[in-house]
Amino acid sequence: MVEPARRRIYSAAVTRTFTAFIRRPMTGIWVALALAVALGSAGAQSLRIAAVVNDDVVSVYDVNERMRLIMFSTNIPDSPETRRQLGPQIVRALIDERLEMQEAKRLNISIEQAEYEDALRRLEAQNHLAPGKLPEYLANNGINPSTLESQIRAALTWAKVVRRRAGSFANVTPDEINEALARISENMTKPSHLVAEIFLAVDAPEDEATVHANIERLRDQLHAGAGFVPLAREFSQSASAQRGGDLGWVPEGQLDPELDQALEHLQPGQLSEPIRTAGGYYLLLLRDRRAAPSAGDTEMKVDRLLVPIAGATDQRAAMDAARRIGQTAKSCEDFGRIAQQMSPAATLTPGQAKLNEMAPELRHVLGGLAIGQASEPLPAPNGVMVFMVCERHEAKGAAPPPRDEVERMLQADKLEEFARRLLRDLRQTAFVDIRA
């Protein structure tokens, strides 16, 4: 809401413009007013102004249509209370879209029809619809397809604006990639959480109360049965919004400390309370949790050599032969070859198993062996055994992502940060008058 002095400035501007508007083509607020007069009382009701954004308007009709789309896509029941809760969030989102599109117009940025259709196809695939069926599906459920189209076009256009304006800010250096990979690798052996997020930024101290109220409304809507994915796509201000808030498997320690701490107290399927961080408020949905991999999960490929004993008097000879073979062989390739040379009756058996699935005595022996190192001879019912570890796959959880993927992740984070700063600047310099 603008301050009284600003309202007076706006009123004076309206008076001046009203006197002169017939001398130039009608745009922005005057188009809405003229259409309202032409359409009569029904048209005036549908085109009543919800907000003025510089020389553009957000109509009550725009708000109502977006609200219908959101309630339909998120499975929120249509009720006076729902409309009261959603209203401020939708007005803010539409104001931001107007500011974003105005900046795109200033930079002469637009999207091609093919770009829009490609985004629509992806959205249809996410909703398990055949290509070209989403507009028909919406229309059959009483939703104006143009409402979704304008939202998609605004998102695509804003992404182009951000990339154009960000310039070198979005560049990622090799050192940044190395540091990120080191952090990721360090966290690979820790417990992991399958997480989805909704994030609302607090760009200025005076926004604190509004953003906190909005995140609480989203929490209440989720508790009332709203779908997390469509609500995240609609309102979340993080880069994950296009994925419905999905962050995938996140090792412990990879998120902000406040978020990690909140996840520790959640059970799979639970939603967090609003979490304040330095940048704003989060809602986290813990979808699943998996424990840290342990050393017992280490998988080993092992060659077992059995040197047979012909009789009781040959036991010492078999033990000596097994020891010589183990000391001479320096790899699994040597193991069988040298054994055949020194003890032609010996048999070599390859095997593979997890360390925690082995007998305790064998686990003790193999657990301390390096690759290519033979064990001390061990007595067996029919002879003497020697083991050699050929491969060892340590329990490290998931493999670190490829370097180019890390670079894309870091660049997306930078673009997200720049987008928030740019939108904050556009808000601060804009004239915005919220009417309804």
KOLSEKOL-657538 format. One record per residue (C-alpha): residue number from 1; residue in three letters; x, y, z. Coordinates in nm, 2 decimals, padded with zeros to 4 digits. Layout:
# residues N
pos; code; east; north; up
NUM; ala; X; Y; Z;
...
***
This chain:
# residues 436
pos; code; east; north; up
1; met; 00.00; 00.00; 00.00;
2; val; 00.14; 00.34; -00.09;
3; glu; 00.16; 00.62; 00.16;
4; pro; -00.10; 00.90; 00.16;
5; ala; 00.14; 01.15; -00.01;
6; arg; 00.20; 00.91; -00.29;
7; arg; -00.17; 00.85; -00.33;
8; arg; -00.21; 01.23; -00.37;
9; ile; 00.06; 01.23; -00.64;
10; tyr; -00.11; 00.95; -00.81;
11; ser; -00.45; 01.13; -00.80;
12; ala; -00.30; 01.44; -00.95;
13; ala; -00.14; 01.24; -01.22;
14; val; -00.47; 01.08; -01.30;
15; thr; -00.64; 01.42; -01.33;
16; arg; -00.37; 01.54; -01.57;
17; thr; -00.37; 01.23; -01.77;
18; phe; -00.75; 01.22; -01.79;
19; thr; -00.76; 01.56; -01.94;
20; ala; -00.52; 01.47; -02.21;
21; phe; -00.58; 01.10; -02.28;
22; ile; -00.81; 01.16; -02.57;
23; arg; -00.52; 01.31; -02.76;
24; arg; -00.32; 00.98; -02.76;
25; pro; -00.38; 00.60; -02.79;
26; met; -00.53; 00.45; -02.48;
27; thr; -00.29; 00.23; -02.28;
28; gly; -00.27; 00.08; -01.93;
29; ile; -00.52; 00.20; -01.68;
30; trp; -00.72; 00.40; -01.94;
31; val; -00.79; 00.09; -02.15;
32; ala; -00.93; -00.08; -01.84;
33; leu; -01.15; 00.22; -01.76;
34; ala; -01.27; 00.27; -02.11;
35; leu; -01.36; -00.10; -02.15;
36; ala; -01.54; -00.10; -01.82;
37; val; -01.76; 00.19; -01.93;
38; ala; -01.82; 00.02; -02.27;
39; leu; -01.91; -00.31; -02.12;
40; gly; -02.15; -00.17; -01.86;
41; ser; -02.20; -00.29; -01.50;
42; ala; -02.09; -00.65; -01.56;
43; gly; -01.78; -00.54; -01.74;
44; ala; -01.70; -00.28; -01.48;
45; gln; -01.72; -00.55; -01.21;
46; ser; -01.49; -00.79; -01.40;
47; leu; -01.24; -00.51; -01.49;
48; arg; -01.23; -00.34; -01.15;
49; ile; -00.88; -00.24; -01.07;
50; ala; -00.69; -00.45; -00.81;
51; ala; -00.36; -00.27; -00.84;
52; val; -00.19; -00.01; -01.05;
53; val; 00.17; -00.09; -01.15;
54; asn; 00.34; 00.21; -01.31;
55; asp; 00.13; 00.27; -01.62;
56; asp; -00.02; -00.08; -01.61;
57; val; -00.30; -00.24; -01.41;
58; val; -00.39; -00.57; -01.25;
59; ser; -00.76; -00.61; -01.27;
60; val; -00.99; -00.79; -01.03;
61; tyr; -01.07; -01.02; -01.32;
62; asp; -00.70; -01.11; -01.35;
63; val; -00.69; -01.19; -00.98;
64; asn; -01.00; -01.40; -00.99;
65; glu; -00.89; -01.60; -01.30;
66; arg; -00.55; -01.67; -01.15;
67; met; -00.72; -01.77; -00.83;
68; arg; -00.94; -02.02; -01.02;
69; leu; -00.64; -02.17; -01.19;
70; ile; -00.45; -02.21; -00.86;
71; met; -00.74; -02.36; -00.67;
72; phe; -00.80; -02.60; -00.95;
73; ser; -00.43; -02.71; -00.99;
74; thr; -00.36; -02.73; -00.62;
75; asn; -00.68; -02.90; -00.52;
76; ile; -00.77; -02.62; -00.28;
77; pro; -01.14; -02.59; -00.21;
78; asp; -01.31; -02.27; -00.33;
79; ser; -01.44; -02.10; -00.02;
80; pro; -01.45; -01.74; 00.11;
81; glu; -01.17; -01.82; 00.36;
82; thr; -00.95; -01.96; 00.08;
83; arg; -01.01; -01.66; -00.14;
84; arg; -00.92; -01.43; 00.16;
85; gln; -00.60; -01.62; 00.21;
86; leu; -00.49; -01.65; -00.15;
87; gly; -00.59; -01.30; -00.26;
88; pro; -00.29; -01.10; -00.12;
89; gln; -00.04; -01.36; -00.25;
90; ile; -00.20; -01.36; -00.60;
91; val; -00.20; -00.98; -00.62;
92; arg; 00.16; -00.97; -00.52;
93; ala; 00.25; -01.23; -00.78;
94; leu; 00.06; -01.05; -01.06;
95; ile; 00.22; -00.72; -00.96;
96; asp; 00.57; -00.88; -00.99;
97; glu; 00.47; -01.02; -01.33;
98; arg; 00.37; -00.68; -01.45;
99; leu; 00.71; -00.54; -01.33;
100; glu; 00.89; -00.82; -01.50;
101; met; 00.71; -00.77; -01.83;
102; gln; 00.76; -00.40; -01.82;
103; glu; 01.14; -00.46; -01.78;
104; ala; 01.13; -00.70; -02.07;
105; lys; 00.95; -00.44; -02.29;
106; arg; 01.22; -00.19; -02.20;
107; leu; 01.49; -00.43; -02.31;
108; asn; 01.29; -00.53; -02.62;
109; ile; 01.28; -00.89; -02.50;
110; ser; 01.01; -01.13; -02.60;
111; ile; 00.96; -01.51; -02.65;
112; glu; 00.88; -01.70; -02.97;
113; gln; 00.57; -01.90; -03.01;
114; ala; 00.79; -02.22; -03.04;
115; glu; 00.94; -02.14; -02.70;
116; tyr; 00.59; -02.11; -02.54;
117; glu; 00.47; -02.43; -02.71;
118; asp; 00.78; -02.62; -02.59;
119; ala; 00.72; -02.51; -02.23;
120; leu; 00.35; -02.61; -02.26;
121; arg; 00.45; -02.96; -02.39;
122; arg; 00.68; -03.01; -02.09;
123; leu; 00.39; -02.90; -01.85;
124; glu; 00.16; -03.14; -02.03;
125; ala; 00.41; -03.43; -01.99;
126; gln; 00.44; -03.35; -01.62;
127; asn; 00.07; -03.38; -01.58;
128; his; 00.04; -03.70; -01.79;
129; leu; -00.15; -03.53; -02.07;
130; ala; -00.11; -03.58; -02.45;
131; pro; 00.05; -03.29; -02.64;
132; gly; -00.20; -03.01; -02.70;
133; lys; -00.45; -03.14; -02.45;
134; leu; -00.38; -02.91; -02.15;
135; pro; -00.58; -02.60; -02.28;
136; glu; -00.87; -02.83; -02.36;
137; tyr; -00.85; -02.99; -02.02;
138; leu; -00.85; -02.65; -01.85;
139; ala; -01.14; -02.52; -02.06;
140; asn; -01.35; -02.84; -01.98;
141; asn; -01.30; -02.76; -01.61;
142; gly; -01.41; -02.40; -01.64;
143; ile; -01.06; -02.25; -01.65;
144; asn; -00.96; -01.99; -01.91;
145; pro; -00.65; -02.14; -02.09;
146; ser; -00.52; -01.78; -02.16;
147; thr; -00.46; -01.74; -01.79;
148; leu; -00.21; -02.02; -01.79;
149; glu; -00.06; -01.90; -02.12;
150; ser; 00.00; -01.55; -01.98;
151; gln; 00.17; -01.71; -01.67;
152; ile; 00.40; -01.93; -01.88;
153; arg; 00.49; -01.64; -02.12;
154; ala; 00.57; -01.42; -01.82;
155; ala; 00.80; -01.68; -01.66;
156; leu; 00.98; -01.75; -01.99;
157; thr; 01.03; -01.38; -02.06;
158; trp; 01.16; -01.30; -01.71;
159; ala; 01.41; -01.58; -01.74;
160; lys; 01.55; -01.41; -02.06;
161; val; 01.55; -01.07; -01.88;
162; val; 01.75; -01.22; -01.59;
163; arg; 02.01; -01.38; -01.82;
164; arg; 02.05; -01.06; -02.02;
165; arg; 02.08; -00.84; -01.72;
166; ala; 02.30; -01.08; -01.51;
167; gly; 02.58; -01.08; -01.76;
168; ser; 02.91; -01.18; -01.61;
169; phe; 02.75; -01.21; -01.26;
170; ala; 02.63; -01.56; -01.35;
171; asn; 02.98; -01.68; -01.46;
172; val; 03.11; -01.97; -01.25;
173; thr; 03.49; -02.00; -01.19;
174; pro; 03.68; -02.33; -01.18;
175; asp; 03.77; -02.26; -00.81;
176; glu; 03.40; -02.23; -00.73;
177; ile; 03.33; -02.56; -00.89;
178; asn; 03.62; -02.73; -00.71;
179; glu; 03.49; -02.59; -00.37;
180; ala; 03.14; -02.71; -00.44;
181; leu; 03.26; -03.06; -00.54;
182; ala; 03.47; -03.08; -00.23;
183; arg; 03.17; -02.99; -00.01;
184; ile; 02.95; -03.24; -00.19;
185; ser; 03.21; -03.52; -00.16;
186; glu; 03.25; -03.45; 00.21;
187; asn; 02.88; -03.49; 00.27;
188; met; 02.84; -03.81; 00.06;
189; thr; 02.89; -04.04; 00.36;
190; lys; 02.63; -03.85; 00.58;
191; pro; 02.26; -03.93; 00.61;
192; ser; 02.05; -03.79; 00.32;
193; his; 01.70; -03.64; 00.30;
194; leu; 01.47; -03.64; 00.01;
195; val; 01.34; -03.28; 00.03;
196; ala; 01.10; -03.04; -00.14;
197; glu; 01.09; -02.67; -00.06;
198; ile; 00.88; -02.35; -00.09;
199; phe; 01.08; -02.03; -00.05;
200; leu; 00.96; -01.67; -00.01;
201; ala; 01.22; -01.40; 00.00;
202; val; 01.23; -01.11; 00.24;
203; asp; 01.39; -00.84; 00.04;
204; ala; 01.35; -00.55; 00.29;
205; pro; 01.28; -00.52; 00.66;
206; glu; 00.94; -00.37; 00.59;
207; asp; 00.84; -00.69; 00.40;
208; glu; 00.89; -00.91; 00.70;
209; ala; 00.54; -00.92; 00.83;
210; thr; 00.38; -00.96; 00.49;
211; val; 00.61; -01.25; 00.38;
212; his; 00.57; -01.42; 00.72;
213; ala; 00.19; -01.40; 00.68;
214; asn; 00.21; -01.54; 00.33;
215; ile; 00.43; -01.84; 00.43;
216; glu; 00.19; -01.92; 00.71;
217; arg; -00.10; -01.91; 00.47;
218; leu; 00.08; -02.15; 00.24;
219; arg; 00.14; -02.38; 00.54;
220; asp; -00.23; -02.37; 00.63;
221; gln; -00.33; -02.45; 00.27;
222; leu; -00.09; -02.75; 00.26;
223; his; -00.23; -02.88; 00.59;
224; ala; -00.58; -02.84; 00.44;
225; gly; -00.49; -03.07; 00.15;
226; ala; -00.34; -02.85; -00.12;
227; gly; -00.09; -03.02; -00.34;
228; phe; 00.27; -02.93; -00.26;
229; val; 00.40; -02.95; -00.62;
230; pro; 00.16; -02.71; -00.78;
231; leu; 00.17; -02.47; -00.48;
232; ala; 00.55; -02.46; -00.51;
233; arg; 00.54; -02.40; -00.88;
234; glu; 00.30; -02.11; -00.83;
235; phe; 00.45; -01.93; -00.53;
236; ser; 00.80; -02.05; -00.45;
237; gln; 01.07; -01.80; -00.54;
238; ser; 01.36; -02.05; -00.56;
239; ala; 01.51; -02.21; -00.87;
240; ser; 01.34; -02.54; -00.77;
241; ala; 01.00; -02.39; -00.83;
242; gln; 00.99; -02.51; -01.19;
243; arg; 01.04; -02.87; -01.05;
244; gly; 00.76; -02.83; -00.80;
245; gly; 01.01; -02.75; -00.52;
246; asp; 01.20; -03.08; -00.56;
247; leu; 01.56; -03.07; -00.43;
248; gly; 01.62; -03.44; -00.47;
249; trp; 01.84; -03.63; -00.22;
250; val; 02.03; -03.38; -00.01;
251; pro; 02.31; -03.50; 00.22;
252; glu; 02.31; -03.36; 00.58;
253; gly; 02.51; -03.04; 00.60;
254; gln; 02.45; -02.93; 00.24;
255; leu; 02.16; -02.69; 00.33;
256; asp; 02.16; -02.38; 00.56;
257; pro; 02.21; -02.49; 00.93;
258; glu; 01.85; -02.37; 01.01;
259; leu; 01.71; -02.60; 00.74;
260; asp; 01.93; -02.90; 00.84;
261; gln; 01.81; -02.86; 01.20;
262; ala; 01.45; -02.85; 01.10;
263; leu; 01.48; -03.17; 00.89;
264; glu; 01.63; -03.36; 01.19;
265; his; 01.29; -03.32; 01.37;
266; leu; 01.07; -03.43; 01.08;
267; gln; 00.94; -03.77; 00.98;
268; pro; 00.90; -03.87; 00.62;
269; gly; 00.58; -03.72; 00.49;
270; gln; 00.58; -03.43; 00.74;
271; leu; 00.58; -03.06; 00.66;
272; ser; 00.79; -02.82; 00.86;
273; glu; 00.68; -02.50; 01.02;
274; pro; 00.80; -02.18; 00.85;
275; ile; 01.18; -02.15; 00.88;
276; arg; 01.35; -01.81; 00.88;
277; thr; 01.69; -01.79; 00.72;
278; ala; 01.90; -01.50; 00.62;
279; gly; 01.72; -01.47; 00.28;
280; gly; 01.36; -01.54; 00.38;
281; tyr; 01.12; -01.81; 00.48;
282; tyr; 01.11; -02.18; 00.39;
283; leu; 00.86; -02.46; 00.41;
284; leu; 01.03; -02.80; 00.38;
285; leu; 00.86; -03.13; 00.30;
286; leu; 01.06; -03.43; 00.41;
287; arg; 00.96; -03.70; 00.15;
288; asp; 01.21; -03.97; 00.27;
289; arg; 01.52; -04.03; 00.46;
290; arg; 01.81; -04.27; 00.43;
291; ala; 02.08; -04.35; 00.68;
292; ala; 02.45; -04.28; 00.62;
293; pro; 02.62; -04.57; 00.45;
294; ser; 02.85; -04.76; 00.68;
295; ala; 03.18; -04.94; 00.63;
296; gly; 02.99; -05.27; 00.64;
297; asp; 02.82; -05.18; 00.31;
298; thr; 03.17; -05.20; 00.14;
299; glu; 03.15; -05.44; -00.15;
300; met; 03.46; -05.65; -00.22;
301; lys; 03.58; -05.87; -00.50;
302; val; 03.80; -06.14; -00.35;
303; asp; 04.00; -06.43; -00.49;
304; arg; 04.03; -06.74; -00.26;
305; leu; 04.31; -06.99; -00.31;
306; leu; 04.29; -07.33; -00.16;
307; val; 04.62; -07.53; -00.13;
308; pro; 04.51; -07.89; -00.06;
309; ile; 04.67; -08.12; 00.20;
310; ala; 04.75; -08.47; 00.08;
311; gly; 04.80; -08.60; 00.44;
312; ala; 04.87; -08.50; 00.79;
313; thr; 05.24; -08.48; 00.73;
314; asp; 05.18; -08.23; 00.44;
315; gln; 05.00; -07.97; 00.65;
316; arg; 05.32; -07.77; 00.72;
317; ala; 05.43; -07.80; 00.36;
318; ala; 05.09; -07.67; 00.24;
319; met; 05.11; -07.38; 00.49;
320; asp; 05.46; -07.29; 00.37;
321; ala; 05.35; -07.30; 00.00;
322; ala; 05.04; -07.08; 00.06;
323; arg; 05.26; -06.83; 00.24;
324; arg; 05.51; -06.82; -00.04;
325; ile; 05.24; -06.77; -00.30;
326; gly; 05.08; -06.49; -00.10;
327; gln; 05.42; -06.31; -00.05;
328; thr; 05.52; -06.34; -00.42;
329; ala; 05.19; -06.24; -00.58;
330; lys; 05.14; -05.86; -00.59;
331; ser; 04.80; -05.86; -00.78;
332; cys; 04.51; -06.08; -00.85;
333; glu; 04.64; -06.14; -01.20;
334; asp; 04.96; -06.28; -01.04;
335; phe; 04.78; -06.48; -00.78;
336; gly; 04.64; -06.77; -00.99;
337; arg; 04.95; -06.78; -01.22;
338; ile; 05.20; -06.81; -00.94;
339; ala; 04.99; -07.05; -00.75;
340; gln; 04.98; -07.29; -01.05;
341; gln; 05.36; -07.27; -01.07;
342; met; 05.43; -07.33; -00.70;
343; ser; 05.14; -07.57; -00.63;
344; pro; 04.97; -07.72; -00.94;
345; ala; 04.70; -07.88; -00.72;
346; ala; 04.58; -07.54; -00.58;
347; thr; 04.25; -07.41; -00.69;
348; leu; 04.15; -07.04; -00.73;
349; thr; 03.79; -06.93; -00.67;
350; pro; 03.68; -06.57; -00.74;
351; gly; 03.40; -06.42; -00.53;
352; gln; 03.22; -06.10; -00.45;
353; ala; 03.03; -06.00; -00.13;
354; lys; 02.96; -05.72; 00.11;
355; leu; 03.18; -05.70; 00.41;
356; asn; 02.89; -05.71; 00.65;
357; glu; 02.76; -06.04; 00.49;
358; met; 03.08; -06.23; 00.56;
359; ala; 03.15; -06.45; 00.86;
360; pro; 03.30; -06.25; 01.15;
361; glu; 03.64; -06.42; 01.12;
362; leu; 03.67; -06.36; 00.75;
363; arg; 03.54; -06.00; 00.79;
364; his; 03.82; -05.94; 01.04;
365; val; 04.08; -06.08; 00.80;
366; leu; 03.96; -05.90; 00.48;
367; gly; 03.86; -05.57; 00.63;
368; gly; 04.23; -05.47; 00.68;
369; leu; 04.36; -05.59; 00.35;
370; ala; 04.46; -05.35; 00.07;
371; ile; 04.39; -05.42; -00.29;
372; gly; 04.65; -05.68; -00.42;
373; gln; 04.75; -05.78; -00.07;
374; ala; 04.72; -06.15; 00.03;
375; ser; 04.61; -06.26; 00.37;
376; glu; 04.80; -06.49; 00.60;
377; pro; 04.73; -06.86; 00.54;
378; leu; 04.43; -06.99; 00.72;
379; pro; 04.36; -07.35; 00.80;
380; ala; 04.06; -07.51; 00.62;
381; pro; 03.90; -07.86; 00.64;
382; asn; 04.08; -07.98; 00.32;
383; gly; 04.38; -07.76; 00.31;
384; val; 04.51; -07.41; 00.36;
385; met; 04.34; -07.09; 00.23;
386; val; 04.48; -06.76; 00.12;
387; phe; 04.26; -06.46; 00.03;
388; met; 04.35; -06.16; -00.19;
389; val; 04.13; -05.85; -00.23;
390; cys; 04.10; -05.76; -00.61;
391; glu; 03.85; -05.47; -00.59;
392; arg; 03.70; -05.27; -00.31;
393; his; 03.40; -05.04; -00.35;
394; glu; 03.38; -04.83; -00.04;
395; ala; 03.05; -04.72; 00.10;
396; lys; 03.03; -04.36; -00.01;
397; gly; 02.67; -04.32; -00.09;
398; ala; 02.58; -04.17; -00.42;
399; ala; 02.86; -04.06; -00.65;
400; pro; 02.93; -03.69; -00.68;
401; pro; 02.76; -03.52; -00.97;
402; pro; 02.96; -03.45; -01.29;
403; arg; 03.16; -03.13; -01.30;
404; asp; 02.94; -02.97; -01.57;
405; glu; 02.62; -03.04; -01.37;
406; val; 02.78; -02.87; -01.06;
407; glu; 02.86; -02.57; -01.28;
408; arg; 02.49; -02.56; -01.40;
409; met; 02.37; -02.58; -01.04;
410; leu; 02.60; -02.29; -00.93;
411; gln; 02.50; -02.08; -01.22;
412; ala; 02.13; -02.14; -01.15;
413; asp; 02.19; -02.03; -00.79;
414; lys; 02.36; -01.71; -00.91;
415; leu; 02.08; -01.64; -01.15;
416; glu; 01.82; -01.70; -00.88;
417; glu; 02.00; -01.45; -00.65;
418; phe; 02.04; -01.20; -00.92;
419; ala; 01.67; -01.23; -01.02;
420; arg; 01.56; -01.16; -00.66;
421; arg; 01.78; -00.86; -00.64;
422; leu; 01.66; -00.73; -00.98;
423; leu; 01.29; -00.77; -00.89;
424; arg; 01.36; -00.60; -00.55;
425; asp; 01.51; -00.31; -00.73;
426; leu; 01.21; -00.29; -00.98;
427; arg; 00.97; -00.29; -00.68;
428; gln; 01.16; -00.01; -00.50;
429; thr; 01.15; 00.22; -00.81;
430; ala; 00.80; 00.14; -00.92;
431; phe; 00.48; 00.31; -00.85;
432; val; 00.24; 00.05; -00.71;
433; asp; -00.10; 00.12; -00.57;
434; ile; -00.30; -00.18; -00.44;
435; arg; -00.67; -00.12; -00.45;
436; ala; -00.82; -00.46; -00.37;
***
